[in-house]
Amino acid sequence: MAPNDEGLSREGFEDETLRLMVRTSVGGNGVRIRLSNTFGDGPVTFDRASVGIRAESGSAAIEPGTLRQLTFGGDDDVTITAGGRVLSDPADLHVEPEQDLAVNLYTAAPTGPTTLHHLETKTSFVAESGDHTDETGADAFTTEISQWFYLDGVEVVSPETNGAIVCLGNSITDGFESTYDANATYPDFLAERINESGSLQKSVLNAGISANRVLSKGAGENALARFDRDVIAQTGVTDVLLLEGINDIGAGTGAGSETLTAEDLIDGYRQLIRRAHAKGLRIIGGTLTPMKDNPHYTPEGEEIRQTVNAFIRTSDAFDGVVDFDAAIRDPDDPERMLPKYDSGDNLHPGDAGYEAMAEAVDLSLFRGRGRNGGKGHGKNEGRGGSPGKAD
């Protein structure tokens, strides 16, 4: 997975084992993980790591017979420099689509400030003392956590999969206000649709960061700054589905705000489009969803949103369009979200709204292997921990 956001959480770990729960989008016969120290201020060492299939929903236990020790270039331990990322060797493990995995990380020495993804959508666990990476039981994992630490991605070896779709966005992609532990983000629902189609062989990666922006710093690095790491560097990526800009509008309009014009945001889109095309990737534009009666709403901001959405729909700058706005807006009051899709804050959809967004995606947009015909490799993001820094 790709998102890299800066959250304020615990200062680090020492002589502890993390058991991080992630969900696959595709199935396959091998698994490897990517670890990140993107926002660390020094090297961090993981002495042991392992992965297995979660025994049942809500549990910290691992299904017996599925636990696999992970290695890094043949070694059990790995040290990640400040700002660095590492990829494990593949482990021989059969996984199904949309299956929960448990990734175990043990560190003996203090890690220092953590790299993390802070949005609370799934429960993970910590064993507060010792190395428990070789255990399938849940008894040692007595502490619940709601962030992913250090785990930047999970990849499934899937020869049948011919590429990956990166959903790049902010909290609406990240799944804010979706039901906790329910896998109810729009990328989750999109992955289910793709798997049910039986014809489109793509995995789905959630690269959403709550409060993220296209142009300026909100939460984590903006989309322009993180595009290479969070999109282009993903294994087998063929497509980008972009839904970003509402936080730029919220921060850039109204009394005492930064100054933003629609053209500023469109220029940011054009830069992302050029960079995607330079790497042979398709990039699909998602229209910005309604926010009337949310505190970020202003008439000036709404005018920008409408102008930006008109550009997305009609400019032909993108390789395709998903009209998220039309999918969840109230036809009787188009500046507002339809109440049955609203989580209650007039900005973020609830589960039904996220499902409606996924239903609005025309799967034929993703046929083939990208603009240059390059073959993608089976990649499964599974909601692995996204980088961020705990100060």
JOMO-V106323 format. One record per residue. RES is the residue in one small letter. NEAR is the number of other ideal C-beta (glycine too) atoms within 12 Angstrom. D_FIRST is the distance of its C-alpha to the first C-alpha in Angstrom with 2 decimals. Layout:
# JOMO-V106323
res=RES near=NEAR d_first=D_FIRST
res=RES near=NEAR d_first=D_FIRST
This chain:
# JOMO-V106323
res=m near=53 d_first=0.00
res=a near=50 d_first=3.69
res=p near=56 d_first=6.48
res=n near=45 d_first=9.19
res=d near=47 d_first=12.13
res=e near=33 d_first=15.37
res=g near=34 d_first=16.64
res=l near=17 d_first=19.96
res=s near=29 d_first=19.87
res=r near=26 d_first=21.43
res=e near=18 d_first=22.41
res=g near=30 d_first=21.03
res=f near=36 d_first=21.77
res=e near=23 d_first=24.68
res=d near=20 d_first=25.79
res=e near=36 d_first=23.28
res=t near=39 d_first=20.87
res=l near=47 d_first=17.66
res=r near=48 d_first=16.91
res=l near=49 d_first=13.48
res=m near=45 d_first=13.22
res=v near=46 d_first=10.30
res=r near=45 d_first=11.07
res=t near=46 d_first=10.86
res=s near=49 d_first=11.54
res=v near=43 d_first=13.64
res=g near=30 d_first=15.96
res=g near=34 d_first=17.04
res=n near=22 d_first=18.90
res=g near=29 d_first=16.61
res=v near=45 d_first=13.50
res=r near=40 d_first=11.93
res=i near=47 d_first=9.51
res=r near=45 d_first=8.17
res=l near=45 d_first=9.83
res=s near=44 d_first=10.32
res=n near=38 d_first=13.69
res=t near=42 d_first=13.10
res=f near=41 d_first=15.59
res=g near=37 d_first=17.80
res=d near=21 d_first=21.46
res=g near=21 d_first=22.14
res=p near=20 d_first=20.98
res=v near=37 d_first=19.56
res=t near=32 d_first=20.42
res=f near=39 d_first=19.07
res=d near=31 d_first=22.13
res=r near=32 d_first=20.82
res=a near=45 d_first=17.70
res=s near=36 d_first=17.70
res=v near=47 d_first=16.06
res=g near=38 d_first=17.98
res=i near=33 d_first=18.32
res=r near=38 d_first=19.04
res=a near=24 d_first=22.77
res=e near=15 d_first=22.92
res=s near=18 d_first=21.42
res=g near=18 d_first=21.91
res=s near=24 d_first=22.79
res=a near=34 d_first=21.50
res=a near=27 d_first=23.21
res=i near=34 d_first=21.90
res=e near=25 d_first=23.76
res=p near=12 d_first=26.38
res=g near=12 d_first=26.13
res=t near=26 d_first=22.36
res=l near=32 d_first=21.48
res=r near=34 d_first=20.47
res=q near=30 d_first=20.63
res=l near=42 d_first=17.99
res=t near=24 d_first=19.25
res=f near=28 d_first=18.28
res=g near=14 d_first=20.72
res=g near=11 d_first=22.96
res=d near=18 d_first=23.08
res=d near=22 d_first=22.33
res=d near=27 d_first=21.44
res=v near=33 d_first=19.31
res=t near=24 d_first=19.78
res=i near=35 d_first=17.23
res=t near=18 d_first=19.08
res=a near=21 d_first=18.67
res=g near=20 d_first=16.06
res=g near=25 d_first=14.76
res=r near=35 d_first=11.87
res=v near=33 d_first=12.74
res=l near=29 d_first=11.91
res=s near=40 d_first=14.03
res=d near=25 d_first=16.60
res=p near=27 d_first=16.10
res=a near=32 d_first=17.83
res=d near=19 d_first=20.22
res=l near=36 d_first=19.17
res=h near=23 d_first=19.71
res=v near=39 d_first=17.38
res=e near=25 d_first=18.09
res=p near=33 d_first=16.13
res=e near=31 d_first=15.06
res=q near=35 d_first=15.77
res=d near=38 d_first=14.91
res=l near=47 d_first=14.10
res=a near=50 d_first=15.11
res=v near=51 d_first=13.70
res=n near=47 d_first=16.58
res=l near=47 d_first=16.76
res=y near=38 d_first=20.27
res=t near=37 d_first=21.45
res=a near=22 d_first=25.21
res=a near=19 d_first=25.66
res=p near=20 d_first=24.66
res=t near=37 d_first=21.22
res=g near=26 d_first=22.27
res=p near=29 d_first=20.22
res=t near=45 d_first=16.73
res=t near=46 d_first=13.30
res=l near=47 d_first=11.81
res=h near=51 d_first=10.45
res=h near=37 d_first=13.81
res=l near=38 d_first=14.06
res=e near=25 d_first=15.93
res=t near=38 d_first=14.98
res=k near=41 d_first=14.96
res=t near=29 d_first=17.25
res=s near=40 d_first=16.48
res=f near=37 d_first=19.30
res=v near=36 d_first=20.93
res=a near=33 d_first=23.93
res=e near=21 d_first=25.93
res=s near=17 d_first=27.84
res=g near=21 d_first=27.36
res=d near=25 d_first=25.24
res=h near=34 d_first=24.45
res=t near=35 d_first=21.80
res=d near=24 d_first=24.46
res=e near=27 d_first=25.36
res=t near=28 d_first=24.57
res=g near=23 d_first=26.53
res=a near=29 d_first=25.50
res=d near=14 d_first=28.58
res=a near=27 d_first=27.21
res=f near=33 d_first=24.21
res=t near=18 d_first=26.29
res=t near=21 d_first=24.13
res=e near=24 d_first=21.66
res=i near=34 d_first=18.82
res=s near=25 d_first=16.75
res=q near=38 d_first=13.87
res=w near=49 d_first=11.01
res=f near=46 d_first=12.30
res=y near=51 d_first=11.03
res=l near=52 d_first=8.31
res=d near=48 d_first=5.21
res=g near=51 d_first=3.89
res=v near=52 d_first=6.71
res=e near=46 d_first=8.50
res=v near=45 d_first=11.75
res=v near=30 d_first=14.69
res=s near=35 d_first=16.23
res=p near=18 d_first=19.00
res=e near=23 d_first=19.87
res=t near=39 d_first=16.67
res=n near=30 d_first=17.36
res=g near=39 d_first=14.22
res=a near=50 d_first=11.01
res=i near=50 d_first=11.20
res=v near=52 d_first=8.86
res=c near=52 d_first=10.24
res=l near=49 d_first=10.77
res=g near=50 d_first=12.88
res=n near=43 d_first=14.30
res=s near=42 d_first=15.37
res=i near=51 d_first=16.49
res=t near=54 d_first=13.06
res=d near=46 d_first=11.68
res=g near=44 d_first=14.57
res=f near=36 d_first=17.15
res=e near=31 d_first=20.33
res=s near=37 d_first=18.99
res=t near=22 d_first=20.56
res=y near=20 d_first=19.14
res=d near=24 d_first=17.86
res=a near=22 d_first=18.62
res=n near=35 d_first=15.31
res=a near=35 d_first=17.04
res=t near=47 d_first=14.70
res=y near=47 d_first=15.47
res=p near=47 d_first=12.26
res=d near=41 d_first=13.30
res=f near=35 d_first=16.77
res=l near=47 d_first=15.86
res=a near=42 d_first=14.28
res=e near=27 d_first=17.54
res=r near=30 d_first=19.64
res=i near=38 d_first=18.28
res=n near=30 d_first=18.88
res=e near=16 d_first=22.26
res=s near=19 d_first=23.26
res=g near=11 d_first=23.67
res=s near=15 d_first=23.78
res=l near=32 d_first=20.45
res=q near=34 d_first=18.27
res=k near=46 d_first=14.82
res=s near=49 d_first=11.45
res=v near=52 d_first=9.63
res=l near=53 d_first=6.13
res=n near=55 d_first=6.63
res=a near=48 d_first=6.53
res=g near=48 d_first=9.63
res=i near=45 d_first=11.39
res=s near=36 d_first=14.81
res=a near=35 d_first=17.69
res=n near=48 d_first=15.88
res=r near=35 d_first=18.24
res=v near=41 d_first=18.67
res=l near=31 d_first=21.47
res=s near=29 d_first=22.02
res=k near=22 d_first=20.45
res=g near=31 d_first=19.70
res=a near=34 d_first=16.90
res=g near=39 d_first=14.93
res=e near=32 d_first=15.34
res=n near=32 d_first=16.36
res=a near=47 d_first=14.78
res=l near=32 d_first=17.16
res=a near=26 d_first=16.27
res=r near=41 d_first=12.46
res=f near=37 d_first=12.57
res=d near=23 d_first=12.87
res=r near=32 d_first=10.02
res=d near=46 d_first=7.44
res=v near=42 d_first=9.09
res=i near=28 d_first=11.68
res=a near=28 d_first=10.15
res=q near=43 d_first=7.64
res=t near=34 d_first=9.72
res=g near=38 d_first=12.19
res=v near=48 d_first=11.32
res=t near=44 d_first=14.64
res=d near=48 d_first=14.36
res=v near=47 d_first=13.31
res=l near=51 d_first=14.45
res=l near=49 d_first=15.40
res=l near=53 d_first=16.70
res=e near=48 d_first=17.50
res=g near=51 d_first=20.89
res=i near=45 d_first=22.37
res=n near=44 d_first=21.78
res=d near=39 d_first=23.39
res=i near=45 d_first=26.29
res=g near=33 d_first=26.62
res=a near=32 d_first=26.76
res=g near=32 d_first=28.87
res=t near=31 d_first=31.69
res=g near=21 d_first=34.33
res=a near=8 d_first=36.69
res=g near=9 d_first=35.58
res=s near=19 d_first=32.25
res=e near=21 d_first=30.84
res=t near=17 d_first=32.16
res=l near=33 d_first=30.07
res=t near=21 d_first=31.31
res=a near=28 d_first=29.91
res=e near=17 d_first=30.31
res=d near=28 d_first=28.14
res=l near=40 d_first=25.19
res=i near=31 d_first=26.12
res=d near=22 d_first=26.30
res=g near=34 d_first=22.71
res=y near=40 d_first=21.73
res=r near=25 d_first=23.94
res=q near=24 d_first=22.28
res=l near=42 d_first=18.79
res=i near=34 d_first=20.59
res=r near=18 d_first=22.36
res=r near=26 d_first=19.36
res=a near=35 d_first=17.59
res=h near=21 d_first=20.94
res=a near=17 d_first=21.58
res=k near=26 d_first=18.72
res=g near=24 d_first=19.93
res=l near=41 d_first=17.31
res=r near=37 d_first=18.52
res=i near=44 d_first=17.77
res=i near=39 d_first=18.84
res=g near=43 d_first=20.18
res=g near=44 d_first=20.04
res=t near=38 d_first=23.14
res=l near=46 d_first=23.09
res=t near=49 d_first=24.12
res=p near=40 d_first=27.31
res=m near=37 d_first=27.89
res=k near=28 d_first=31.68
res=d near=20 d_first=32.97
res=n near=29 d_first=29.85
res=p near=15 d_first=30.85
res=h near=33 d_first=28.84
res=y near=27 d_first=30.99
res=t near=25 d_first=33.80
res=p near=15 d_first=35.93
res=e near=22 d_first=34.92
res=g near=37 d_first=31.22
res=e near=30 d_first=31.89
res=e near=19 d_first=33.74
res=i near=35 d_first=30.80
res=r near=41 d_first=28.47
res=q near=25 d_first=31.02
res=t near=26 d_first=31.47
res=v near=41 d_first=27.77
res=n near=36 d_first=27.46
res=a near=21 d_first=30.54
res=f near=29 d_first=28.99
res=i near=39 d_first=25.86
res=r near=23 d_first=28.18
res=t near=16 d_first=30.97
res=s near=18 d_first=30.17
res=d near=12 d_first=28.65
res=a near=27 d_first=26.40
res=f near=34 d_first=23.27
res=d near=31 d_first=23.06
res=g near=29 d_first=23.25
res=v near=32 d_first=23.26
res=v near=42 d_first=22.06
res=d near=30 d_first=24.62
res=f near=42 d_first=22.82
res=d near=41 d_first=25.78
res=a near=26 d_first=28.32
res=a near=33 d_first=26.48
res=i near=41 d_first=26.71
res=r near=34 d_first=29.52
res=d near=23 d_first=32.97
res=p near=15 d_first=35.38
res=d near=10 d_first=38.20
res=d near=16 d_first=36.44
res=p near=22 d_first=33.69
res=e near=27 d_first=32.57
res=r near=24 d_first=31.63
res=m near=42 d_first=29.11
res=l near=28 d_first=30.88
res=p near=22 d_first=31.60
res=k near=17 d_first=30.37
res=y near=34 d_first=26.85
res=d near=30 d_first=26.94
res=s near=28 d_first=25.51
res=g near=17 d_first=28.54
res=d near=22 d_first=27.59
res=n near=30 d_first=28.23
res=l near=36 d_first=24.84
res=h near=39 d_first=22.07
res=p near=44 d_first=22.46
res=g near=31 d_first=22.90
res=d near=28 d_first=21.73
res=a near=26 d_first=24.34
res=g near=41 d_first=23.30
res=y near=46 d_first=19.63
res=e near=30 d_first=21.02
res=a near=31 d_first=23.44
res=m near=43 d_first=20.81
res=a near=42 d_first=19.06
res=e near=24 d_first=22.61
res=a near=32 d_first=23.29
res=v near=37 d_first=20.87
res=d near=23 d_first=23.06
res=l near=29 d_first=21.30
res=s near=18 d_first=23.67
res=l near=29 d_first=21.81
res=f near=40 d_first=19.28
res=r near=23 d_first=21.95
res=g near=23 d_first=22.05
res=r near=25 d_first=19.89
res=g near=31 d_first=19.46
res=r near=25 d_first=22.20
res=n near=17 d_first=23.21
res=g near=15 d_first=23.03
res=g near=20 d_first=20.61
res=k near=22 d_first=19.32
res=g near=36 d_first=15.62
res=h near=30 d_first=14.56
res=g near=36 d_first=13.27
res=k near=45 d_first=9.50
res=n near=49 d_first=8.11
res=e near=50 d_first=4.82
res=g near=50 d_first=7.33
res=r near=49 d_first=6.30
res=g near=52 d_first=5.59
res=g near=49 d_first=7.21
res=s near=54 d_first=6.69
res=p near=46 d_first=9.31
res=g near=40 d_first=12.72
res=k near=35 d_first=16.22
res=a near=28 d_first=18.76
res=d near=19 d_first=22.08
